[in-house]
Structure formats: structure tokens, C-alpha cells
Amino acid sequence: MAAEIKFLMDEHVPAAVTRGLQARGVDALTAQDAHLAHTADDRILAYALEQGRVVFTQDEDFLAEHQRGTPHAGMVYAHQQTSIGVIVRGLLLIHGVFTPDDMRGHLEYL
């Protein structure tokens, strides 16, 4: 059985997204639960890389980190106006299709 993606949810992600994933058996940890609230983006990415977690964010600053080549275990970005349902379905699709190895250093847009 292939390893499954685990997510780290950026601090401004609606709680309903995290709950929606968790209710479907997906390992989704919030930045707050990881004690990363108000932490610099590069440090969040370093933590996620160390923990093997793909970061989900709606913060465009993370896109700049990816462009700069900051190492990461994977990133998923959705625009601020994206509905909770679209985000949950998109993250479930990513979880079902990609492996952690597929996502390493990869940025996926919802």
C-alpha cells in the first residue's frame, strides 16, 4: 500500500475544510494545532517538510516561496474565493491520486 498524503493546513484556512477532510479519514493538521500560528512561511514549509506534510494554503506568499525554490513536501493553493466544497473535493482528489513522493517540491492549484 502506497503512503498517503498528510496535510498541514495554513492558519487562515477555514476550519470546515480541515473538518471535512478529517471526517473522510484524511490526516489534516492545522497550523494552530502544530503551534505554527503567526510563523513565517519558510518555517512552516520547513516544518511540513520535516513532518512529510503537504501544505494547503490560500496565501499567495507561499507561491513566492515555491518560486524562490524553498524546499517543501508539496503545496496546494486555492484562491481566497474558492468555496469550501471545491477545496475539500480538490484535496480529496489530490489525496487519492498523488503520493507524498509525487508531491515533494510540487505546487498544485485548485
Protein Blocks (a to p, Z undefined) as FASTA:
>chain_A
ZZdddddddfklcfklmmmmmmnopacddfklnopghiafklmmmmmmmnopacddfbfk
lmmmmmnopacebdcdddfklcfklmmmmmmmmmmmmcfklmgopacdZZ
